[in-house]
Amino acid sequence: MTTSQYDPRAAEPAQRWILFFLLTLILALIALNGCGGTHNNSMMQAPMAQPISFAFVSNTGSGTVSAFAMSNSGALSQVSGSPFPSGAGAEFMAFDNLHKFLFVTNQSSNNISAFAVNTSSGMLARVSGSPFATGATPLGVAVDSMGRFLFVANQDSNSVSVFSINSSSGALAQVPGSPFSGVSNPFGVTVSPNGAFLFVSSANATVGTGNTISAFAIDSTTGSLTQMGSPAATSNPVGITSPIGMATDGKFLFVGDHMAEAVVPFSINALSGSLTPVSALPAPGSSCTSSCHHNPLRLTVDPMDKFVFWTNVQAGTLSAFNINNGALTAIAETPTGQHPFGLALDPSGTLLYVVNKVDNSISGFSVNPNTGTVTPLSGSPFPEGNNAPTDIVIVARQ
């Protein structure tokens, strides 16, 4: 009988088929892992979407500024390196017109910090020479529409400091004549959109020592201030109102009378900057004690000039009002966290955030652009992570 011989070439097709099958199976398993499947391998997960904006929050208790990345849904997450050191009592903030620089008043340090803003990452870098000296107890801060001048209310110096802004470095230099006196207990400052006028609120707990709004013409070349007429009363009869928050759409100025618990709209004379009440002035509030945290506190106007929003610090709420030729009509009042202070809209006007000083949180809301109603965002309030947040500003990612 003949014995069969083993020919290795006869097995090659079968071996190649088995090898092809095993390689196909391995590639399929790798693809399944890479798609996230049920394997929970974080290294294989798809990268998170880029933030649409960045929010910066001042923390007066810790003297820092926190930076948050904002997702499409409005959720907030802290930026790497946050919080950034500012100064004792960091509270009020303002951007330049190009959002290259962020300025923060440090009321307990009597100075102002300047930061260069990375609008791609949300990182802050201290400007050379920062912080810059101001008067005593700097509070409100504002920048003109061209980004050339910065204005600071020095409450305990009864003056307003004016700085020129170096457009390349962000460094500040006081303009000739600064600080400008002639205003009692200045608290808040805001600039008209055309850059022609500066409005300054005088908040005081004693009758006859402020509780008014002053208008100043801004010299477009030097930044110097010239007071225009007499300060406007914020109550009738004149008394304690503690006007703190202000916001303007260019035609009207909205003033939050902290002690009178009212918001007063004023029409702005385009030539002189003089203010005329649109509605009846409120009655003054009672004398202020150590617990005089009533409502309202801070204000903002939406980008389309249709709505004005403000925080009610004692009530723990956010108010929304329609603007109709300066007159205000209530839309709704919505709960926030404890002691809501600063608030800000994102550039689209469809997201609104409120910082809550006592519970160290940020309340986030979506805004209906047609009605002005607000709805809490999923996950809100967001933890702020620092001590006593008091102000917030938002810039679009670039």
C-alpha positions as CSV (number, residue, x, y, z in Angstrom):
1,M,0.0,0.0,0.0
2,T,1.2,3.4,-0.9
3,T,1.7,6.0,2.0
4,S,0.4,9.5,1.3
5,Q,3.0,12.3,1.6
6,Y,2.2,15.6,3.5
7,D,2.4,18.6,1.2
8,P,2.7,21.9,3.2
9,R,1.6,24.0,0.2
10,A,-1.8,22.3,0.4
11,A,-2.5,23.9,3.9
12,E,-1.5,27.4,2.9
13,P,-5.0,28.5,1.6
14,A,-6.6,27.4,4.9
15,Q,-3.9,29.1,7.0
16,R,-4.3,32.3,5.1
17,W,-8.1,32.2,5.6
18,I,-7.7,31.7,9.3
19,L,-5.2,34.5,9.6
20,F,-7.5,36.8,7.6
21,F,-10.4,35.9,9.9
22,L,-8.4,36.6,13.1
23,L,-7.1,40.0,11.8
24,T,-10.7,41.0,10.9
25,L,-11.9,40.1,14.3
26,I,-9.2,42.1,16.0
27,L,-9.8,45.2,13.9
28,A,-13.5,45.0,14.7
29,L,-12.9,44.8,18.4
30,I,-10.5,47.8,18.2
31,A,-13.1,49.8,16.3
32,L,-15.8,49.0,18.9
33,N,-13.5,50.2,21.7
34,G,-12.7,53.3,19.8
35,C,-16.3,54.3,19.4
36,G,-16.9,54.3,23.1
37,G,-19.1,51.2,23.2
38,T,-19.5,49.7,26.7
39,H,-15.9,49.5,27.5
40,N,-15.6,52.9,29.4
41,N,-12.1,53.6,28.2
42,S,-11.8,57.4,28.7
43,M,-8.8,57.5,26.4
44,M,-10.9,56.3,23.5
45,Q,-13.8,58.7,24.1
46,A,-14.5,61.5,21.6
47,P,-13.0,64.9,22.6
48,M,-15.3,67.4,24.3
49,A,-16.7,70.2,22.1
50,Q,-14.9,73.6,22.2
51,P,-16.5,76.2,24.6
52,I,-18.6,78.9,23.0
53,S,-17.7,81.6,25.6
54,F,-15.8,82.2,28.8
55,A,-17.1,83.7,32.0
56,F,-15.0,85.5,34.6
57,V,-16.1,85.9,38.2
58,S,-14.6,88.1,40.8
59,N,-14.3,86.7,44.4
60,T,-14.2,89.5,46.9
61,G,-13.6,87.1,49.8
62,S,-10.5,85.5,48.3
63,G,-9.3,88.3,46.2
64,T,-9.3,86.2,43.0
65,V,-10.9,85.9,39.6
66,S,-12.3,82.6,38.5
67,A,-12.5,81.6,34.8
68,F,-15.1,79.3,33.4
69,A,-15.6,77.7,30.0
70,M,-19.2,77.7,28.7
71,S,-20.6,74.9,26.6
72,N,-23.4,75.1,24.0
73,S,-25.8,74.0,26.7
74,G,-24.7,76.8,29.0
75,A,-22.9,74.4,31.4
76,L,-19.8,75.9,33.2
77,S,-16.4,74.2,33.9
78,Q,-13.4,75.8,35.5
79,V,-10.5,76.8,33.1
80,S,-7.0,75.4,33.8
81,G,-5.1,77.7,36.2
82,S,-8.3,79.2,37.7
83,P,-8.7,81.1,40.0
84,F,-6.2,83.9,39.2
85,P,-4.9,86.2,42.0
86,S,-6.2,89.8,41.8
87,G,-6.2,91.7,45.1
88,A,-8.0,92.1,48.4
89,G,-11.7,92.8,48.0
90,A,-11.7,92.1,44.2
91,E,-15.3,93.0,43.1
92,F,-16.2,95.0,40.0
93,M,-14.9,94.1,36.5
94,A,-14.9,95.6,33.0
95,F,-13.5,94.6,29.6
96,D,-11.9,96.8,27.0
97,N,-13.9,97.0,23.7
98,L,-11.9,94.2,22.0
99,H,-12.0,92.0,25.1
100,K,-8.2,91.8,25.1
101,F,-7.9,93.1,28.7
102,L,-9.9,92.5,31.9
103,F,-9.8,95.1,34.7
104,V,-10.7,94.3,38.3
105,T,-11.1,96.8,41.2
106,N,-9.7,95.7,44.5
107,Q,-11.5,97.8,47.0
108,S,-9.5,96.7,50.1
109,S,-6.2,97.2,48.3
110,N,-7.0,100.6,46.8
111,N,-5.9,99.5,43.3
112,I,-7.0,97.9,40.1
113,S,-5.7,94.7,38.5
114,A,-5.3,94.4,34.7
115,F,-5.1,91.1,32.9
116,A,-4.5,90.1,29.3
117,V,-7.2,87.7,28.2
118,N,-6.6,84.6,26.1
119,T,-10.0,84.3,24.3
120,S,-9.1,80.9,23.0
121,S,-8.3,79.2,26.3
122,G,-9.8,81.5,28.9
123,M,-6.5,82.0,30.6
124,L,-5.6,85.3,32.3
125,A,-2.1,86.8,32.4
126,R,-1.2,89.8,34.7
127,V,-0.4,92.9,32.7
128,S,3.1,94.3,33.4
129,G,2.9,96.9,36.2
130,S,-0.4,95.6,37.6
131,P,-2.0,96.4,40.0
132,F,-2.3,100.1,39.4
133,A,-3.0,102.6,42.3
134,T,-6.5,104.2,42.5
135,G,-8.1,106.3,45.1
136,A,-9.5,105.0,48.4
137,T,-12.0,102.1,48.1
138,P,-12.3,101.7,44.3
139,L,-15.7,100.2,43.3
140,G,-17.4,100.6,40.0
141,V,-15.3,100.4,36.8
142,A,-16.1,101.1,33.2
143,V,-14.3,101.4,29.8
144,D,-15.4,103.8,27.0
145,S,-16.7,102.3,23.7
146,M,-13.4,102.8,21.9
147,G,-11.3,101.1,24.6
148,R,-9.1,104.2,25.2
149,F,-10.1,105.2,28.7
150,L,-11.0,103.5,32.0
151,F,-13.0,105.0,34.8
152,V,-13.0,104.0,38.5
153,A,-15.3,105.3,41.3
154,N,-13.2,105.9,44.4
155,Q,-15.9,105.8,47.1
156,D,-13.9,107.0,50.1
157,S,-11.9,109.6,48.1
158,N,-15.1,111.2,46.7
159,S,-13.4,111.1,43.2
160,V,-13.3,109.3,39.9
161,S,-9.9,108.1,38.5
162,V,-9.5,108.1,34.7
163,F,-6.8,106.1,33.1
164,S,-5.6,105.8,29.5
165,I,-5.3,102.2,28.3
166,N,-2.2,101.1,26.3
167,S,-3.8,99.3,23.5
168,S,-0.8,96.9,23.1
169,S,0.0,96.0,26.7
170,G,-3.1,96.9,28.7
171,A,-1.0,99.1,31.0
172,L,-2.8,102.0,32.7
173,A,-1.7,105.6,33.1
174,Q,-3.8,108.3,34.9
175,V,-4.8,111.1,32.5
176,P,-4.0,114.8,33.4
177,G,-6.3,116.0,36.1
178,S,-7.1,112.6,37.4
179,P,-8.6,111.8,39.9
180,F,-11.6,114.1,39.3
181,S,-13.4,115.3,42.4
182,G,-16.8,116.9,42.9
183,V,-18.9,113.7,43.4
184,S,-20.0,112.5,46.8
185,N,-19.5,108.8,47.7
186,P,-19.3,107.5,44.1
187,F,-20.2,103.9,43.8
188,G,-21.2,102.8,40.2
189,V,-20.0,104.1,36.8
190,T,-21.2,103.5,33.3
191,V,-20.4,105.0,30.0
192,S,-22.9,105.9,27.3
193,P,-22.5,103.6,24.2
194,N,-21.3,106.5,22.1
195,G,-18.6,107.2,24.6
196,A,-19.7,110.8,25.1
197,F,-20.9,110.7,28.8
198,L,-20.0,109.0,32.0
199,F,-22.7,108.5,34.6
200,V,-21.7,108.1,38.3
201,S,-24.0,107.0,41.1
202,S,-23.6,108.4,44.6
203,A,-24.7,106.0,47.3
204,N,-24.8,107.0,50.9
205,A,-26.8,106.1,54.0
206,T,-27.1,109.7,55.2
207,V,-29.6,112.2,53.8
208,G,-28.0,115.1,51.9
209,T,-24.7,113.4,51.2
210,G,-25.3,111.8,47.8
211,N,-28.1,109.4,46.6
212,T,-27.9,111.0,43.1
213,I,-26.7,110.4,39.6
214,S,-24.1,112.7,38.1
215,A,-23.4,113.1,34.4
216,F,-19.9,114.0,33.0
217,A,-18.8,114.8,29.5
218,I,-15.8,112.8,28.4
219,D,-13.1,114.6,26.4
220,S,-12.6,112.2,23.5
221,T,-8.9,113.2,23.2
222,T,-7.7,113.4,26.8
223,G,-10.3,111.4,28.7
224,S,-10.8,114.3,31.1
225,L,-14.2,114.8,32.8
226,T,-16.5,117.9,32.9
227,Q,-19.6,117.7,35.1
228,M,-22.8,118.5,33.2
229,G,-25.4,120.3,35.3
230,S,-26.5,119.3,38.7
231,P,-26.8,115.7,39.9
232,A,-30.2,114.1,39.3
233,A,-32.2,113.1,42.4
234,T,-33.2,109.4,42.6
235,S,-36.2,109.8,45.0
236,N,-39.0,112.3,45.8
237,P,-38.6,113.8,48.3
238,V,-34.8,113.7,48.3
239,G,-33.6,111.0,50.7
240,I,-31.8,107.7,51.1
241,T,-32.0,105.5,48.0
242,S,-28.4,104.2,47.7
243,P,-28.3,104.1,43.8
244,I,-25.8,101.3,43.1
245,G,-26.5,99.4,39.9
246,M,-26.8,101.2,36.5
247,A,-27.3,100.0,32.9
248,T,-27.9,101.9,29.7
249,D,-29.1,101.3,26.2
250,G,-27.9,104.7,25.1
251,K,-31.3,106.4,25.1
252,F,-32.2,105.6,28.7
253,L,-30.3,105.0,31.9
254,F,-31.8,102.5,34.4
255,V,-30.8,103.0,38.0
256,G,-31.2,100.5,40.8
257,D,-32.2,102.3,44.0
258,H,-31.0,99.8,46.6
259,M,-32.7,101.3,49.6
260,A,-35.8,102.6,47.8
261,E,-36.3,99.1,46.4
262,A,-37.0,100.4,42.9
263,V,-35.5,100.7,39.5
264,V,-35.7,104.3,38.0
265,P,-35.5,104.9,34.2
266,F,-34.1,108.2,33.1
267,S,-34.1,109.5,29.5
268,I,-30.6,110.8,28.4
269,N,-30.3,114.1,26.6
270,A,-28.0,113.3,23.6
271,L,-26.4,116.8,23.6
272,S,-25.9,117.5,27.3
273,G,-26.2,114.1,29.0
274,S,-28.8,115.5,31.4
275,L,-31.2,113.0,32.9
276,T,-35.0,113.2,33.1
277,P,-37.1,110.6,35.0
278,V,-39.4,108.6,32.7
279,S,-41.7,107.7,35.6
280,A,-42.5,109.0,39.0
281,L,-39.5,108.9,41.4
282,P,-39.9,106.4,44.3
283,A,-40.1,107.5,48.0
284,P,-36.7,107.2,49.8
285,G,-35.8,104.2,51.9
286,S,-35.3,104.1,55.6
287,S,-31.9,104.7,57.2
288,C,-29.3,102.1,56.4
289,T,-27.9,99.7,59.0
290,S,-25.4,96.9,58.9
291,S,-28.0,94.6,57.4
292,C,-29.2,97.0,54.7
293,H,-29.1,94.5,51.8
294,H,-32.4,95.1,50.1
295,N,-33.3,94.9,46.4
296,P,-32.3,95.6,43.6
297,L,-28.5,95.5,43.3
298,R,-27.0,95.0,39.8
299,L,-28.6,95.5,36.4
300,T,-28.0,94.6,32.7
301,V,-29.7,95.3,29.4
302,D,-30.1,92.6,26.7
303,P,-28.2,93.2,23.4
304,M,-31.4,94.1,21.5
305,D,-32.4,96.7,24.2
306,K,-35.8,94.9,24.7
307,F,-35.3,93.8,28.3
308,V,-33.6,94.8,31.5
309,F,-32.7,92.3,34.2
310,W,-31.6,92.9,37.8
311,T,-30.7,91.0,41.0
312,N,-32.7,91.4,44.2
313,V,-30.1,90.7,46.8
314,Q,-32.3,90.3,49.9
315,A,-35.1,88.4,48.1
316,G,-32.7,86.0,46.4
317,T,-34.4,86.6,43.0
318,L,-33.8,87.8,39.4
319,S,-36.3,90.3,37.9
320,A,-37.0,90.6,34.2
321,F,-38.7,93.7,32.7
322,N,-39.8,94.8,29.3
323,I,-38.5,98.2,28.0
324,N,-41.1,100.3,26.2
325,N,-39.7,103.7,25.3
326,G,-37.9,103.7,28.7
327,A,-40.9,102.6,30.7
328,L,-40.6,99.2,32.5
329,T,-43.2,96.5,32.6
330,A,-42.7,93.4,34.8
331,I,-42.2,90.0,33.1
332,A,-41.4,87.7,36.0
333,E,-39.3,87.2,39.1
334,T,-37.3,84.0,39.4
335,P,-35.4,82.5,42.4
336,T,-31.6,82.4,42.4
337,G,-29.1,81.4,45.1
338,Q,-28.4,83.3,48.3
339,H,-27.5,87.0,48.0
340,P,-27.4,87.3,44.2
341,F,-24.9,90.1,43.2
342,G,-23.5,90.5,39.7
343,L,-25.2,89.2,36.5
344,A,-24.3,89.0,32.9
345,L,-25.7,88.0,29.5
346,D,-23.7,86.0,27.0
347,P,-23.0,87.8,23.6
348,S,-26.1,86.2,22.0
349,G,-28.4,87.4,24.9
350,T,-29.8,83.9,25.2
351,L,-27.9,82.8,28.3
352,L,-27.9,84.7,31.6
353,Y,-25.8,84.1,34.7
354,V,-26.1,85.4,38.3
355,V,-23.4,85.0,41.0
356,N,-24.6,84.2,44.5
357,K,-22.3,85.6,47.2
358,V,-23.4,83.6,50.2
359,D,-23.7,80.1,48.8
360,N,-20.7,80.5,46.4
361,S,-22.7,79.5,43.3
362,I,-23.6,80.7,39.8
363,S,-27.2,80.4,38.7
364,G,-27.6,79.9,34.9
365,F,-30.7,80.7,32.9
366,S,-31.8,80.5,29.2
367,V,-33.5,83.6,28.0
368,N,-36.5,83.6,25.6
369,P,-35.5,86.3,23.1
370,N,-39.1,87.1,22.3
371,T,-40.6,87.3,25.8
372,G,-37.7,87.9,28.1
373,T,-38.7,85.0,30.3
374,V,-35.9,83.0,31.9
375,T,-35.6,79.2,32.6
376,P,-33.0,77.6,34.8
377,L,-30.3,75.6,33.0
378,S,-29.8,71.9,33.6
379,G,-27.2,71.6,36.4
380,S,-27.8,75.1,37.7
381,P,-26.7,76.4,40.1
382,F,-23.1,75.7,39.3
383,P,-20.5,75.6,42.1
384,E,-18.3,78.6,41.9
385,G,-15.5,77.1,44.1
386,N,-14.3,80.3,45.7
387,N,-15.1,82.8,48.4
388,A,-17.9,85.4,48.0
389,P,-18.4,85.8,44.2
390,T,-19.7,89.3,43.4
391,D,-19.4,90.1,39.7
392,I,-19.4,88.3,36.4
393,V,-18.4,89.3,32.8
394,I,-18.6,87.1,29.7
395,V,-16.6,87.1,26.4
396,A,-17.1,85.0,23.3
397,R,-14.4,82.4,22.5
398,Q,-12.3,83.5,19.5
